[in-house]
Amino acid sequence: MDTPSAAVDIPARDAAAGSTIVATLSHSPGKLADVVDVFREHSVNMSRIRSRPSAVNAEEYDIEIDVNGVDEETFSSLITALPAKRVTHLATNDVPWFPRCEADLDESVKDVWGYGAELDADHPGFTDEAYRARREKFAETAYSTRHKDQMPRFEYNEEETATWRTIYTKLKELHPTHACKEFIAAFNLLEARGVYSPDTIPQLAEVSDFLQSSTGFRLRIAPGLISSRSFLNALAFRTFFCTSYIRHSSTPMYTPEPDVCHELLGHVPLFANLEFAQFSQAIGLASLGATDDDIKKLATLYWFTVEFGVTREEGGIRAYGAGLLSSFGELQYCTSDEPEHRPLDLEAAATQEYPITSFQPVYFVADSFANMATALHSWAMRLDRPFAVTFDPYTRRVIVLESKQEIMRLIKNVNSELSILTRVLEHVL
Ligand SMILES: [Fe+2]
């Protein structure tokens, strides 16, 4: 039987602010009702409640409850009285909600800024009824696909495939002279495995499987442009929100929004590179529960790296950013002498102003993806967030390192991995 507050951490908190309480219960009837009773007895309203299987024990499940405006004394009494095996809570003020497991991304997929089924008046497909009907269909599929569902297959028509072929062929011509070597290697591998070809728009399910087997990254269908917070949050789970529709056929070399060409021909190949995958996930982990100001910084850093990053190779400047690799014009411009090339400094890149409707006047030059990932971890420690998070690759969940229990569990895992490595080394040396 669960005993009240078997393990309770009560970090300092601001009584006026909101908190998220996580109560771990055993799988037996009536447990949730007992928890609700304690809230009722303390006259504390739950502003949000969610449940999920525990990451620690298959016989347990976690109830995550948001509360607001609870004074310190009531809060302390409440969590002490909870009939749970473990109780933890975020000791932070106004920590924005963030996903803890992949199923939580079902919430994020609704957080669309634009270009779902609705198109702006200046969109090339705005007056094309057939195109708008297609877009609505793609958006509906994205909204209705849940984490538990299989990735749907998309049937692309001849006009759409022709647009893909035009873009694919033109961009690929520029790879040897304008793309970084890691991108070219991954692109060639996608072709060799039969996932990519100019004649067929790849199925996102197959692309996702390829990434999963390479670095653990996965694709999740997006209805349109996802908000910065939700988009970055998904990266923490090695999940990339990816659109499935294609730009209007009248402008094959231009799109005002992300489309399947931008995603597959710009973003996807490098998610198969381990160091780049680690860098991308590090941005995502830093974004979980981040302040709005820090989300802006992280989104700007993402812009100047994952979208518009360049690196220097023997032959000169080479692109690794998806916004460049999916743009015939800017890919040539970014490697020329015309724009300014500055060495990548994460703080400078995170605060640099940039235009969104014209070529970039400034690009930041990275030396290596491995160094970027290391530098990002250090830089992210300076962000205004009073807790740390880590990703559990076995359960694909995010662990908030706030309670002693979670930190001890992580140390045990690290010890276990170290002892395996030690034994391997003893055999090898
Ligand atoms: Fe993008």
Residues whose N, C-alpha, C, O or C-beta is under 5 A from the ligand:
A	BS01	LIG	A322
